[in-house]
Amino acid sequence: MNNFNGMNNDYVLKRTKINGVDSSKGNQSVQNRTITEGPSFNEILNKIQKSEDVKFSKHAIDRLNSRNIQLTDQELSRINSAVDKASQKGVREALIMMDNKVFIASVQNKTIITAAVDDQLQDSVFTNIDGAVII
């Protein structure tokens, strides 16, 4: 039995050196930690699902990146407003013209499908839209 107790003490000493755990203090260090709780996963998911903001499809994000189109918060707000206006008029697929940028939006889904700017607009034909909003 003495041999077992000696091994147990060796284990405790090694554990202390490796983990910095002092067995004489028990779980005091764990108990003294402050854990701040944030919103739950479900709360965040519900917020995203209820979000009134326009989303961007993967295709639209690719177009924004490849065409080096940067959008400010103010421009995003203008796009949101344009989608809302289109929705009020019963538009399903909208062409949104803003400054030198053009967006195609699925109004029902509140999703921007694609985007173009300046030189991509020359000789362009936009199909499958049933409304346009110029902002």
C-alpha positions in Angstrom: 0.0 0.0 0.0 2.8 2.4 0.7 4.0 1.9 -2.8 0.6 2.9 -4.2 0.5 6.1 -2.0 3.9 7.0 -3.2 2.8 6.7 -6.8 -0.3 8.7 -6.1 1.9 11.5 -4.6 4.2 11.4 -7.7 1.1 11.7 -9.9 -0.1 14.8 -7.9 3.4 16.4 -8.1 3.6 15.8 -11.9 0.1 17.1 -12.4 1.0 20.2 -10.4 4.1 20.8 -12.5 2.4 20.2 -15.8 -1.0 21.7 -15.3 -0.3 24.2 -12.6 -3.0 22.6 -10.5 -2.5 22.6 -6.8 -4.6 19.7 -5.4 -4.6 21.3 -1.9 -6.7 24.2 -3.3 -9.1 21.9 -5.0 -11.3 23.6 -7.4 -11.0 27.1 -5.9 -9.4 28.6 -9.0 -12.2 27.2 -11.2 -14.9 28.5 -8.7 -13.3 32.0 -8.7 -13.5 32.4 -12.5 -16.1 34.8 -13.9 -17.9 33.5 -16.9 -19.8 36.1 -18.8 -22.8 34.8 -20.6 -23.9 36.2 -23.9 -26.9 35.5 -26.0 -27.7 31.9 -26.8 -27.3 30.4 -30.2 -31.1 30.3 -30.6 -31.3 34.0 -29.8 -28.7 34.9 -32.4 -30.3 32.6 -35.0 -33.7 34.2 -34.4 -32.2 37.7 -34.8 -30.6 36.8 -38.1 -33.8 35.2 -39.4 -35.9 38.2 -38.4 -33.4 40.6 -39.8 -34.9 43.2 -42.1 -31.7 43.8 -43.9 -31.0 42.7 -47.4 -28.8 39.7 -47.8 -26.3 39.0 -50.6 -26.2 35.7 -52.5 -22.9 34.0 -53.0 -23.0 35.0 -56.7 -23.6 38.7 -55.7 -20.7 38.5 -53.2 -18.4 37.1 -55.9 -19.5 39.9 -58.3 -18.9 42.5 -55.6 -15.4 41.2 -55.0 -14.4 40.6 -58.6 -15.6 44.0 -59.7 -14.1 45.7 -56.6 -17.5 47.2 -55.5 -17.3 48.5 -52.0 -20.6 49.4 -50.2 -20.8 51.8 -47.3 -23.4 51.5 -44.5 -25.3 54.4 -46.1 -25.4 52.6 -49.5 -26.6 49.4 -47.8 -29.4 51.5 -46.1 -30.3 52.9 -49.5 -30.5 49.4 -51.0 -32.7 48.2 -48.1 -35.0 51.2 -48.8 -35.1 50.4 -52.5 -36.1 46.8 -51.8 -38.8 47.9 -49.4 -40.2 50.3 -52.0 -40.2 47.5 -54.6 -42.0 45.2 -52.2 -44.7 47.8 -51.6 -45.4 48.0 -55.3 -45.6 44.2 -55.6 -42.3 43.8 -57.5 -40.8 40.3 -57.4 -37.4 40.8 -59.2 -36.1 44.4 -59.2 -33.3 46.3 -60.9 -31.9 48.8 -58.4 -29.9 51.7 -59.9 -27.8 53.6 -57.3 -25.2 56.1 -58.5 -22.9 54.2 -60.8 -24.0 50.8 -59.5 -26.7 48.4 -60.5 -28.1 45.5 -58.5 -30.7 42.8 -59.3 -32.7 41.8 -56.2 -35.1 39.1 -55.3 -37.6 41.3 -53.5 -39.5 38.4 -51.8 -36.3 37.0 -50.4 -34.7 40.4 -49.7 -31.6 39.1 -51.5 -29.3 40.8 -53.9 -28.6 38.4 -56.7 -26.0 40.2 -58.7 -24.2 43.5 -59.0 -22.5 45.6 -61.7 -20.7 48.9 -61.9 -19.6 51.5 -64.6 -18.1 49.7 -67.6 -20.1 46.5 -67.0 -23.2 48.5 -67.6 -22.4 49.4 -71.2 -24.7 47.6 -73.7 -26.2 45.5 -70.8 -29.5 43.8 -71.1 -31.3 42.9 -67.8 -33.9 40.2 -68.0 -36.3 38.5 -65.6 -37.1 41.7 -63.8 -40.6 43.2 -63.3 -39.6 46.5 -61.8 -36.9 49.1 -61.4 -36.0 51.4 -58.5 -33.7 54.3 -59.1 -32.2 55.7 -55.9 
